[in-house]
Amino acid sequence: MDKELIALLALVRAGLWDRYDEAMASAFPLSAESWERVFLLARRQTVTGIAFRGLGYLPDDMAPPMGLMAKWMAHADRIEQSNLAVNEVLAKICRQLKDSGDKVVLQKGPGVAIMYPEPLLRECGDIDLFFPENDASSDPLKDIPGATKERKPDGSWEYNVDGVTVEVHSHLVDILSPGAARYVRQLISEKGYDRVSIGGCEVLVPAPEVNLLLLSSHILKHALGVGIGLRQFCDMAVAYRYYADRINPLEMIEIYRNTGLDRWEAVLEDFLSEYLAVVIKLPISEKKRKNYSKKSLVLLDIILKGGNFGHFTEKRETASRSVVLRKWHTFTSFVGNMRFAMTYAPREWFWTMMQLIGGQMR
């Protein structure tokens, strides 16, 4: 790792865990040029707000130049304002659905942001929703004032509500292997949901065990495909801390085994420990820990190649010009990652490929 990457990881850890990181002493001070590269890396990985929080733990003589600090502060303010806008839209949707009696579950996004020390500094994206009692194709947000919508190839809907993208998913957890998918449905039925307050409105989120599985499988799918960013690993890290007193590690080990993600989870947890300094006891079996420890460098390589969801790869930028090219790029990305997939999550890779092949035909 170069010095700028070490510096970014140190800032992110400080922002996540509220402490001065020993790596800071070795990574700083930096030249003005190196600071600009750290800022660029933070933006590409969508951890600008988290790293900005970490700047507060640097001694004054190690801080970035004033011009960059002002730019960083302005970017962090925009992140906060975007989060407030997303939370306002979520509250608007929840109020409307409460009146109609529809049951909705929030996936990731604001539901994970509340686990951070400062939720508004976690960079936001779309709002992802799941309706456990309705089909995703039933246009569940048709009565939201001012919403525009688009029908997706799989029959589901994507909405724009006051400038915020809202996606309605047909599954709570994106696991496609048939046997594992049946197990996940049973797990969701047994565990149920939590109720949290976001933006002054109550909303359902997955139960701890299901939420951890959701976050892990979400990272996996993007790692197998077009790429994944550092922010999603931060989400996993804070979720483990948030749920530390509510999960049974042995039960989580069994959940990962039953879904075929135990090898993947071993590598993921190795990454969380190695690069994000997660200090709680992570739920992975000692056998898997021994066999797959020190393999997390491959994940770091995936993160650096593509940035947030692969948006910074040259192929992805080219593919963004055409729906057909985007589909082809996604398909070829999964093919290109076959060796990685066969090692850590062969069943999910196979069934995801089957879904992608089916999607090319629509």
N, C-alpha and C positions, 0 to 999 in steps of 0.2 A: 504494500500500500504506500502511496505517496503521502507527503506531509499534509497536503490539503484534505485528503480523505480522512486521515487520522484526526485532523482538527475537527472536521464536520461530525464524525462519530462521537468525539468527546463532547462537543456542544449539544448534540442530540441526547446523549446520556445524561448530561447535566440538566437539560430541559425536562427530561422524563422523570428523573429521580431526585431532583432538588439537592444536588451535592456537587462539590468540586471533584472532578475526575483527575486521578493521577496522570492520565494521558495528556491532560491539558499542559502540564509542566513541560512535557517533551515536545508537544506540537506547536507551542507558542513561544515567543511572538512570531508573527508572520509578516512578510512584506506586503505592500499594498496590492501588488499583482496576485499574490497568493490568496489574500483576503477576497479579492474579486472572484477567484476561482472557487473558493469555499461557498460564496454566496450563490454562484451559478449552480454548483452541485446541489445545494439546498433546494433551490427552485426546481431543478430537474427531478428531484426525489420528493417534491412536495412536503418538505419538512422545514420550510423557512420559518414558520411560526415557532415550532418546537426549538429549533436552533437559536432563534432570537431570544427565547426565554433562557437558554443556556449561556448566552453572552453575559447575563447578569452575574455569573459565577466566575468570570475572568477578572483578575487584577487589572487595575486601570492601565498599567503599562503594557498590557497584552491585548487591549481592546482594538478593534478595527479602526481605520481612519474615520474622522468625523463625517465626511461625505458619504461613505458607505454605510455608516451607522444610521444616518438620516434616511437613506434609501431603504435600508433593512426595516427601520421602524415604520416607514410608510407602507411597505409591503405587508408587515404584520397587521397594521391597522386595516388594510383592505381585506385580509383574511378574516378578521373579527367582524367586519361589516357584512361580508359574504355569509358567514355563519349565522349572523342575526337574521339575514334575509331568508336563509334556508329554514331556520327554526320558525320564522313567522309563517312561511308556507306550510310547514308541517303542522303547525297549530291550526291553520285554516282548514287543512284537510281533515284533521282529527275532529274538529268541531262539526264539520259537515257530516262526517261519517257517524258521529255520535248521535246526531239527529235522525239519521236514516237507520241506525241500529246495526250497521255493518261492522264486523270485527276485522281489524287490520293489525298486522305485525310489522314493526320497523326492522329492517335489516341493515347492519353496519352503520355507517355514516354518523348522524347525531347520536345514535344509540351507543356508539363506541366513544364518541367525543366526551361524553359525561364521565368517562373513566380517567380522563387526563387531568393533571393538576389545574390547567387552565383550558377548559373545553373549547373556548373560542379561538385558540391559537392552533388547533388541529385543522389543517387545510381541508375544506369541505369539497364534496363532489355532488353527485346526484342524491336524490332521495329514493331509496329502494324499499318497496313495500310488498308484502305477501298477504293475501286474503285467504285464510284457512278454510273458510266456508263458501267461497265463490271461485269459479273458474277464472283464470287470468284473462280469458278472452271475452268476459262479460261486460267490459267497459265499466269498471267499478267506480271511476271518478267522473262519470259523465255529468254529474250535477254540480261539480265544483265551478263556481263562478269564474269566468275569464280564462278557463283552461283550454288550450288547444291540444290536439292529440294526433297520433300517428299509429296505424296498425302495423305491427311487426310481422315478419314472415312466419313466426311460430304461432300467430294468432293472438298474442298478447298486445298490450297497449303501452305506448310511451307518451307521456304528457309534458306540456310546458305550462307551468303554473306560475305566473308573475315572474317569468324569466328563469325559473328553476326547473331543471329536468327531473321528472318523477317517473320511475320505471316500476311496473307491476310485474312480479315474477310468478311463475307457475309452481316453483318449488322454494321452500324455505332454505334448504341446504342443497347446494349444487353437487350432488353425488349421483352418478349415472349408472354405476354397476348395479344390475337388477337386485341381486341379493342384498347388497349394502343399502340400496335405496329403500327396500322394504324394512330393513332394520332401523333406518333413520326415521321412517314414518312412525314406527312403533315407539322409538325413543322420544320423539316429539309428543306423541300422545301421552306417554307416561310422565314426562317432565313438565309439560305445559309452558307457560310464559310468565315473565316478570312484568310488573307495571312500574314505569318510571315517569318522571316529570321533565319535559323538555319544552322550553319556551312558554312556560305557564300552562301547558296542556299535558294531560296524562296519555301515555301511549304504551302499547305492549311491545316487549322485546323478547327474544328467545331466552329460555332458561339457561343458566350458566353453562351446563354441559353441552347443550345444543349450540349455544353461541360460540363457544370455543371451537367446536367442530366446524361450524359455519365459517369462521374466520380462517381456520387452517386450510379447509378445502378451497376457499376462495383464493388464497395465496397460491396454493398448488396449481389450480387451473391456469392462472396467469403465468406462473413460472414455467409451466409446460408449454405455453403458447407464446404470445407476443412479448411477454415480459412483465415485470412487476417492480414496484418502487419501494423505497425504504419505509415510507409512511405506513404501508400495510403491515410491515414487521413491527413497527412501533405499536400499531393497534393490537397485535397479538401479545406484545410484551405487557402493555398496560392492562389488557384483559386478564392475563394470568395473575397479575398483582391484585386486581379488583376482585377476582373470584377466589383468591387464595384460601379464604376461610370457609368457602361454600362448596367446594368440590372435593371429592374423594379421589386422590391420585390413582389408586388402584382401579377405581371405576372408569376413570378417563383412559387408562391404559387399555382396558377391555373395550371401550368404545372405539378407540383408534384401531385396535386389532380387528374388531368386527366389521369395520368399514374399509379395511385394507390400507389404512393410512399410517400404520405403525412405523414402517421404515421411513416414510416421508417425515413423520412427526419427529423422529430421532434427529434427522438432519436440520429440520426447522428449529428444534429446541437447542441444538448445538450452535446454530447461528445466533439465537437470542442470547445465549450465555456468552459467546465469544465476542460479539460486536455490540450488543446493547446492554450487557452487564446485568441481565436478569438474575437476581440472586435467590429467588424462591426455588423450592424443590419442584422441578418440572416433572409432569407425569409421563414418564417413559420407562419401559422395562430396562433393567440393567444389561440384559443381553443385547437389546437393540442399541443402547447407549454405547456399549463396547464395540459393536460391529460398525456403527455408523458415525461415531464421534470423529471430529476433525475432518468432516466432509463438507463443512459449511462454506468453504472457499468457493465452491461451485455456485452457491446462491449469491454470494457477493459479486461474482462475475456476471450473473444474470441481471442483478440490480444495476450494475454500472453500465452494462451494454445498452439497456433500454430506457432506464428511468421510469417514471410513473406510468405503469401499464404499457410500457414499450413505446411511448409517444415520441421518444427522441432517437429511435433508430432510423437510419436513412430509408430503409424499406418501408417502414410504417408511414413516414412522411409522404413518400411517393404513393403508397397505397391509399392514403386518405382522399385522393382525388376521385376515386371511383368505388362504388359499392362492390362491384365484381372483383376489383383488385384487392379491396380490403378482405373479402372472403378468401381469396386465393392466398394472401399474405398470412392470414390466420391459419389456414390449412397447412401451408408449407412450414410455418413456425412449429406446429405440433409435430410434423414429420421430422424436422431438423432436430427436435429435442427427444427423439425416440430413445436414444441410449440412456439419457438421464431418466426418462419416464420408466423404462424397463427395469431400472435399478430400484426406483423408489416408489412408484405407484403404477404398476403395469395394468391393473384392471381398469382404473379410472382413465388412463390414457387410451386404452382400446375402445371403451364405450364413448368417450368424448370424440374419438376419431369417427366412430359410427354415426354420431349425431352430426358432426361436421360434414361428412359425406352426404348424409340425408339433406342437410341444409343447402348444399350446392345444387341439389336437384330441384329446389323450390324456386 
